[in-house]
Amino acid sequence: MSRVSGASLMSFQLFLRREHGEGAYETVLAKMPAAQAEPLRGIILPVNWYPTVSFVRAIETAHAQLGSDDLYERYGTFAAEFQINTFQKLLLRFTSPAYMLNRAGRVWHRFHETGEWNVSSGTGKTMRGELRNFSVVSSGYCRVVRAWILRAGQMTGTDGGVDHPECRAKGAAVCVFTGWWK
């Protein structure tokens, strides 16, 4: 069973609390199958690891239960801001999105046990990232990752965009994220 860091789960809890109120996290867990929700109950610690499938299903359940279609994107943006600390944000101002994304691909395993990133810079101000072998296939979670990449790139002080042209949830062999900036 693959696992996700408690820091990722904590960012999700905090996001739900800020966006939907104190009981939102428990409401989401109550709508999930008991076996998936149970590992996410109690005090979440950043140093502990939790089942990836439970984490992703909680995000999908929140999307389904709490309404707005852009929950994935709002959470991905929030998670980037939560997970990139103040010192790193200052350093990002002196780097490019390609540098930051290459670095983010290397620290993926601080948050996820599965998945391998291959990030390459294209011509000019473009990048391409491939995520292989992530344990859960979820188009919703890919939307979270896309929003995370976009927000982290914006933290470097540039404008740009991120697309997700190939997705395992739609039959592709790997998830591909492409980005560009001005």
N, C-alpha and C positions, 0 to 999 in steps of 0.2 A: 504494500500500500504506500503510495507516495504521500508526502507531507508538505505543508506550507508553514512558514514561520508564524509565530504568534504576533510579530510586528505587523504582518499583513492583515491578520484577523483583527488586531486592535484598530488598525486604520479603518477597516470596514465598520466595526462597532461605533467608533467615533463619528464616522460619516453619517450613519443611520441616526444616531442621537442628534446630531446637529441639524440634519435635514428633515427628520420626521418625528423627533421627540424621544423622551426617555424610554418608552416601552417598545420602540420600533424593532430593536434587535430580537427581543424575546418574541414579538409578534411574528417575525420572519421564521424563527426557529419552530414556533408552534405550527406553522404551515408546512414544514418539511417532514419527510418520513423520519420516524423516531430514531432509527439507526444512524441516519446521517446527521441529525441535529444533536444527538447526545454528546458527541465529542466536543462540540462547540459551546456547551453550557458551562456555567461556573466562571471562575476567575480566569481570564485569559492572560497568560504571561508572555512577554516578548521573546523570552529565551526558550519557550516550549515550541513543539511542532504539532500540527493538527492535520487531519486528513484533507488532502487537496480536493477530493471529490466533494466533501462536506462544505468546504469554503466556497467552491465554485457554485454548488447548488444553492447555497445561502444567497449568493449574489443574484442568481437567476430567480430565486423565489422573491427576493426583495423587488426585483424588476417587475415581476408579475403581480405582486400584491400591493405595491405602493404606487402604482399608477404610471407615472411619467415615463415616456419612451426613452428619454435621455439619461436615465439613472446610470447606465453603464458608463457613459461618457463623463457624467458628473463625478462618479466615484473614481474613475481613472485619473481625472484631474486632481481630485482631493488626495488620492493615494500618492501621487508624485510629490505633491507639496508636503505631505506628512512624512514620507520616507526619505526625502532629500533634506538633510539638516541645514541649519542656517549657515554653517561654515562652507558646506558644499555648494550652497546657493551662491555665496560670494565668489567661490572659485569658478562656478559655471559661467559667470559674467565674462570671464577671460578665456573661454574656450569656444569651440564651435559645436553645433549640434552633432556632427559626425564623431568628434572626440567623445562627447558626453555619451552618445548611444553605444559606442564601442566599449566604453568603460562600464555602462549599465549592463551590457551583455555579459561582461566578466563577473559582475556581482549578482547576477540572477540567482545563483545558488545560495545566497544569503537569505533568500525569500522562498525558493522552490527547490525541492530535491530532484525534480525531473525537468527535462527540457534543456536543449543546447542551442545557444545563439551563435550565429555566424553573421557578423555585421561588416559590411564593406562600404567604402565611400565610392560613389560613382564619379562621373565627370562633373567638375564644377562643384556646385553646392547641392549634392544629392547623396542619399544613402539608401542601402538596401539591407534589411535584416531578415534572416530566416530563423524561425523557431522550429526545431525538430524535437520529436519524442517527448513532448509534454504529455503527461499522463491523462489529462482530461480534454476531450474535444468539446468545445463550447463556442459557438459564434458570439454569444454574449460576453464571455470572458475575453475573446479577441477584441471586442469593442472597448473593454476596460484597458487592455494593453495598448491599443492604438491611442486612446486618450492620454494614457500615462506618458507614452513616447512624445506625443504632441506637446504636452505641458512641460515635460522635462526639457525639450528643445527650446520652448519659449523662455525658460529660465536662463538660457544662455544670452538672452537679449535680442534674439532674432525673430523675424516673422517667417512663417512657412506653413507646411501642411504635411499630413501623414495619411497615406492610403493603405488599404489592406486588400491587395488584388487577388491573393490566393489564400484560401482557408481550408484547413482540414475538415471543418464542419460542412464544407461544400464539396468535399471529395478530393481536394488537393493533397499531395504527398506531404507538404510542409506548409506552415503559415508564413506568408511573406508580408513584410511591412516595408513600404517605400516612403521616403521623405525628401523634402526639398525645403530650402530656405533662401531668404534674400540676403 
